[in-house]
């Protein structure tokens, strides 16, 4: 298996994890998920 398989997989499925444009910023769950994803991106910048 190649070294960058996770990066290639994330590019393939990026659209599935992008926030829906109709998602309200006032939605508590959407804010929580968004902040958790930002924390993951900050912790693992090579995989962001």
Phi and psi in degrees as GROMACS dihedral restraints (atoms count N, CA, C in turn):
[ dihedral_restraints ]
;  ai    aj    ak    al  type     phi  dphi    fc
    3     4     5     6     1   -71.0    20    10
    4     5     6     7     1   159.3    20    10
    6     7     8     9     1   -66.8    20    10
    7     8     9    10     1   -35.0    20    10
    9    10    11    12     1  -101.8    20    10
   10    11    12    13     1    33.0    20    10
   12    13    14    15     1   -64.3    20    10
   13    14    15    16     1   -35.3    20    10
   15    16    17    18     1   -67.5    20    10
   16    17    18    19     1   -40.0    20    10
   18    19    20    21     1   -63.9    20    10
   19    20    21    22     1   -42.3    20    10
   21    22    23    24     1   -66.1    20    10
   22    23    24    25     1   -38.5    20    10
   24    25    26    27     1   -67.1    20    10
   25    26    27    28     1   -40.5    20    10
   27    28    29    30     1   -66.0    20    10
   28    29    30    31     1   -35.6    20    10
   30    31    32    33     1   -64.9    20    10
   31    32    33    34     1   -39.4    20    10
   33    34    35    36     1   -65.0    20    10
   34    35    36    37     1   -39.8    20    10
   36    37    38    39     1  -105.5    20    10
   37    38    39    40     1    17.0    20    10
   39    40    41    42     1   -57.9    20    10
   40    41    42    43     1   -41.1    20    10
   42    43    44    45     1   -63.0    20    10
   43    44    45    46     1   -32.7    20    10
   45    46    47    48     1   -66.2    20    10
   46    47    48    49     1   -27.0    20    10
   48    49    50    51     1  -103.7    20    10
   49    50    51    52     1     2.1    20    10
   51    52    53    54     1   -76.7    20    10
   52    53    54    55     1   142.5    20    10
   54    55    56    57     1   -63.3    20    10
   55    56    57    58     1   142.8    20    10
   57    58    59    60     1   -70.0    20    10
   58    59    60    61     1   136.5    20    10
   60    61    62    63     1   -61.1    20    10
   61    62    63    64     1   -22.5    20    10
   63    64    65    66     1   -86.1    20    10
   64    65    66    67     1    -6.1    20    10
   66    67    68    69     1   -66.2    20    10
   67    68    69    70     1   125.3    20    10
   69    70    71    72     1   -78.5    20    10
   70    71    72    73     1   140.2    20    10
   72    73    74    75     1   -69.0    20    10
   73    74    75    76     1   -16.8    20    10
   75    76    77    78     1   -84.1    20    10
   76    77    78    79     1   -10.9    20    10
   78    79    80    81     1   -71.2    20    10
   79    80    81    82     1   120.6    20    10
   81    82    83    84     1   -62.9    20    10
   82    83    84    85     1   -40.7    20    10
   84    85    86    87     1   -65.9    20    10
   85    86    87    88     1   -40.8    20    10
   87    88    89    90     1   -64.5    20    10
   88    89    90    91     1   -40.5    20    10
   90    91    92    93     1   -64.1    20    10
   91    92    93    94     1   -41.9    20    10
   93    94    95    96     1   -64.3    20    10
   94    95    96    97     1   -46.5    20    10
   96    97    98    99     1   -62.9    20    10
   97    98    99   100     1   -42.9    20    10
   99   100   101   102     1   -62.3    20    10
  100   101   102   103     1   -42.7    20    10
  102   103   104   105     1   -69.3    20    10
  103   104   105   106     1   -35.4    20    10
  105   106   107   108     1   -67.3    20    10
  106   107   108   109     1   -40.3    20    10
  108   109   110   111     1   -64.9    20    10
  109   110   111   112     1   -38.9    20    10
  111   112   113   114     1   -63.0    20    10
  112   113   114   115     1   -39.2    20    10
  114   115   116   117     1   -65.7    20    10
  115   116   117   118     1   -39.7    20    10
  117   118   119   120     1   -65.1    20    10
  118   119   120   121     1   -42.5    20    10
  120   121   122   123     1   -63.0    20    10
  121   122   123   124     1   -36.9    20    10
  123   124   125   126     1   -70.6    20    10
  124   125   126   127     1   -36.5    20    10
  126   127   128   129     1   -74.2    20    10
  127   128   129   130     1   -35.3    20    10
  129   130   131   132     1  -123.9    20    10
  130   131   132   133     1    72.1    20    10
  132   133   134   135     1   -65.0    20    10
  133   134   135   136     1   -23.9    20    10
  135   136   137   138     1   -70.1    20    10
  136   137   138   139     1   -20.7    20    10
  138   139   140   141     1  -109.3    20    10
  139   140   141   142     1     7.9    20    10
